[in-house]
Amino acid sequence: MARVCEICGKGPITGHNISHAHNKTKARWLPNLQKVNALVDGKKQKIKVCTSCLKSNKVVKAIS
């Protein structure tokens, strides 16, 4: 699945943009995903990870 964090599963959320006149239009907010070289099962692999997982050290980065 695209635009989903491979660690925590965080994905897009939906809702409405609401104007001052209370007009509602559909909105979609995407997670802040980064492509990172990480160690997965002892092997270097490129995965998509959200920045909250990167900051909380849930990902072990692979040294290039």
MARRO-11211 format. One record per atom (N, C-alpha, C): atom name; x, y, z; residue in one letter. Coordinates in nm, 4 decimals. Layout:
N
CA, X, Y, Z, A
...
***
This chain:
64
N, 0.0839, -0.1179, 0.0000, M
CA, 0.0000, 0.0000, 0.0000, M
C, 0.0886, 0.1245, 0.0000, M
N, 0.0503, 0.2243, -0.0764, A
CA, 0.1305, 0.3449, -0.0866, A
C, 0.0990, 0.4407, 0.0272, A
N, 0.1943, 0.5249, 0.0600, R
CA, 0.1802, 0.6294, 0.1609, R
C, 0.1399, 0.5768, 0.2976, R
N, 0.2017, 0.4668, 0.3369, V
CA, 0.1789, 0.4087, 0.4686, V
C, 0.3148, 0.3799, 0.5315, V
N, 0.3302, 0.4162, 0.6577, C
CA, 0.4536, 0.3874, 0.7307, C
C, 0.4654, 0.2368, 0.7492, C
N, 0.5829, 0.1822, 0.7161, E
CA, 0.6024, 0.0378, 0.7248, E
C, 0.6306, -0.0089, 0.8680, E
N, 0.6507, 0.0839, 0.9610, I
CA, 0.6750, 0.0485, 1.1000, I
C, 0.5450, 0.0518, 1.1810, I
N, 0.4772, 0.1662, 1.1805, C
CA, 0.3591, 0.1820, 1.2661, C
C, 0.2272, 0.1724, 1.1908, C
N, 0.2305, 0.1758, 1.0573, G
CA, 0.1076, 0.1643, 0.9795, G
C, 0.0308, 0.2941, 0.9629, G
N, 0.0914, 0.4049, 1.0011, K
CA, 0.0247, 0.5343, 0.9879, K
C, 0.0014, 0.5657, 0.8408, K
N, -0.1211, 0.6073, 0.8059, G
CA, -0.1555, 0.6361, 0.6675, G
C, -0.2349, 0.7644, 0.6568, G
N, -0.2902, 0.7921, 0.5391, P
CA, -0.3666, 0.9139, 0.5186, P
C, -0.4948, 0.9145, 0.6015, P
N, -0.5364, 1.0349, 0.6428, I
CA, -0.6652, 1.0507, 0.7089, I
C, -0.7483, 1.1491, 0.6280, I
N, -0.8780, 1.1376, 0.6386, T
CA, -0.9679, 1.2219, 0.5599, T
C, -1.0552, 1.3052, 0.6517, T
N, -1.1090, 1.4115, 0.5952, G
CA, -1.1975, 1.5004, 0.6689, G
C, -1.2452, 1.6105, 0.5772, G
N, -1.2771, 1.7248, 0.6353, H
CA, -1.3247, 1.8383, 0.5579, H
C, -1.2401, 1.9612, 0.5861, H
N, -1.2157, 2.0412, 0.4798, N
CA, -1.1701, 2.1780, 0.4983, N
C, -1.2960, 2.2608, 0.5140, N
N, -1.3036, 2.3411, 0.6181, I
CA, -1.4242, 2.4194, 0.6434, I
C, -1.3888, 2.5667, 0.6334, I
N, -1.4565, 2.6373, 0.5418, S
CA, -1.4300, 2.7790, 0.5215, S
C, -1.5020, 2.8616, 0.6280, S
N, -1.4771, 2.9919, 0.6256, H
CA, -1.5426, 3.0823, 0.7207, H
C, -1.6941, 3.0816, 0.7010, H
N, -1.7368, 3.0611, 0.5757, A
CA, -1.8796, 3.0527, 0.5448, A
C, -1.9348, 2.9123, 0.5694, A
N, -1.8525, 2.8272, 0.6271, H
CA, -1.8854, 2.6887, 0.6624, H
C, -1.9145, 2.6011, 0.5404, H
N, -1.8497, 2.6332, 0.4275, N
CA, -1.8536, 2.5440, 0.3117, N
C, -1.7555, 2.4311, 0.3385, N
N, -1.7969, 2.3091, 0.3096, K
CA, -1.7124, 2.1934, 0.3356, K
C, -1.6627, 2.1349, 0.2036, K
N, -1.5311, 2.1161, 0.1940, T
CA, -1.4724, 2.0472, 0.0797, T
C, -1.3900, 1.9321, 0.1348, T
N, -1.3800, 1.8250, 0.0577, K
CA, -1.3067, 1.7076, 0.1041, K
C, -1.1584, 1.7393, 0.1162, K
N, -1.0975, 1.6850, 0.2194, A
CA, -0.9548, 1.7055, 0.2432, A
C, -0.8909, 1.5717, 0.2767, A
N, -0.7618, 1.5629, 0.2489, R
CA, -0.6857, 1.4421, 0.2769, R
C, -0.5505, 1.4843, 0.3307, R
N, -0.5156, 1.4381, 0.4515, W
CA, -0.3881, 1.4705, 0.5129, W
C, -0.2981, 1.3486, 0.5080, W
N, -0.1767, 1.3683, 0.4568, L
CA, -0.0829, 1.2584, 0.4382, L
C, 0.0224, 1.2601, 0.5484, L
N, 0.0704, 1.1429, 0.5900, P
CA, 0.1783, 1.1385, 0.6892, P
C, 0.3099, 1.1833, 0.6262, P
N, 0.4003, 1.2317, 0.7099, N
CA, 0.5310, 1.2766, 0.6636, N
C, 0.6221, 1.1542, 0.6528, N
N, 0.6264, 1.0946, 0.5323, L
CA, 0.7049, 0.9732, 0.5097, L
C, 0.8382, 1.0066, 0.4465, L
N, 0.9407, 0.9337, 0.4886, Q
CA, 1.0744, 0.9480, 0.4342, Q
C, 1.1237, 0.8103, 0.3910, Q
N, 1.1964, 0.8050, 0.2795, K
CA, 1.2597, 0.6809, 0.2383, K
C, 1.3928, 0.6703, 0.3103, K
N, 1.4132, 0.5602, 0.3811, V
CA, 1.5303, 0.5438, 0.4666, V
C, 1.5931, 0.4083, 0.4403, V
N, 1.7257, 0.4059, 0.4339, N
CA, 1.7976, 0.2786, 0.4315, N
C, 1.8047, 0.2283, 0.5747, N
N, 1.7380, 0.1164, 0.6012, A
CA, 1.7317, 0.0639, 0.7368, A
C, 1.7728, -0.0819, 0.7384, A
N, 1.8079, -0.1291, 0.8580, L
CA, 1.8395, -0.2703, 0.8753, L
C, 1.7106, -0.3454, 0.9071, L
N, 1.6730, -0.4367, 0.8170, V
CA, 1.5541, -0.5194, 0.8356, V
C, 1.5999, -0.6645, 0.8315, V
N, 1.5862, -0.7343, 0.9432, D
CA, 1.6336, -0.8727, 0.9565, D
C, 1.7818, -0.8862, 0.9227, D
N, 1.8607, -0.7856, 0.9622, G
CA, 2.0048, -0.7888, 0.9406, G
C, 2.0492, -0.7509, 0.8005, G
N, 1.9543, -0.7154, 0.7129, K
CA, 1.9878, -0.6771, 0.5759, K
C, 1.9492, -0.5313, 0.5525, K
N, 2.0258, -0.4652, 0.4662, K
CA, 1.9964, -0.3265, 0.4323, K
C, 1.8800, -0.3230, 0.3338, K
N, 1.7786, -0.2417, 0.3672, Q
CA, 1.6602, -0.2344, 0.2830, Q
C, 1.6061, -0.0925, 0.2871, Q
N, 1.5551, -0.0436, 0.1747, K
CA, 1.4970, 0.0900, 0.1693, K
C, 1.3482, 0.0793, 0.2025, K
N, 1.3058, 0.1487, 0.3086, I
CA, 1.1659, 0.1436, 0.3519, I
C, 1.1125, 0.2847, 0.3691, I
N, 0.9786, 0.2958, 0.3668, K
CA, 0.9120, 0.4234, 0.3910, K
C, 0.8709, 0.4303, 0.5374, K
N, 0.9192, 0.5348, 0.6068, V
CA, 0.8974, 0.5467, 0.7510, V
C, 0.8503, 0.6879, 0.7816, V
N, 0.7547, 0.7001, 0.8746, C
CA, 0.7099, 0.8329, 0.9157, C
C, 0.8144, 0.8954, 1.0077, C
N, 0.8143, 1.0268, 1.0156, T
CA, 0.9164, 1.0969, 1.0925, T
C, 0.9013, 1.0731, 1.2424, T
N, 0.7809, 1.0438, 1.2893, S
CA, 0.7650, 1.0160, 1.4323, S
C, 0.8346, 0.8850, 1.4698, S
N, 0.8358, 0.7872, 1.3803, C
CA, 0.9092, 0.6622, 1.4056, C
C, 1.0597, 0.6861, 1.4005, C
N, 1.1049, 0.7748, 1.3116, L
CA, 1.2472, 0.8065, 1.3046, L
C, 1.2931, 0.8759, 1.4319, L
N, 1.2146, 0.9706, 1.4817, K
CA, 1.2528, 1.0462, 1.6005, K
C, 1.2526, 0.9602, 1.7258, K
N, 1.1639, 0.8606, 1.7307, S
CA, 1.1537, 0.7772, 1.8499, S
C, 1.2452, 0.6546, 1.8438, S
N, 1.3349, 0.6513, 1.7443, N
CA, 1.4335, 0.5433, 1.7288, N
C, 1.3717, 0.4055, 1.7143, N
N, 1.2585, 0.3968, 1.6448, K
CA, 1.1995, 0.2679, 1.6153, K
C, 1.2648, 0.2044, 1.4932, K
N, 1.3500, 0.2807, 1.4254, V
CA, 1.4165, 0.2359, 1.3029, V
C, 1.5667, 0.2374, 1.3259, V
N, 1.6342, 0.1287, 1.2860, V
CA, 1.7799, 0.1240, 1.2914, V
C, 1.8303, 0.1553, 1.1518, V
N, 1.8940, 0.2723, 1.1375, K
CA, 1.9438, 0.3131, 1.0061, K
C, 2.0650, 0.2294, 0.9680, K
N, 2.0740, 0.1965, 0.8396, A
CA, 2.1887, 0.1226, 0.7873, A
C, 2.2960, 0.2229, 0.7483, A
N, 2.4198, 0.1898, 0.7785, I
CA, 2.5307, 0.2774, 0.7411, I
C, 2.5693, 0.2462, 0.5984, I
N, 2.5719, 0.3489, 0.5146, S
CA, 2.5979, 0.3279, 0.3719, S
C, 2.7402, 0.2883, 0.3465, S
***
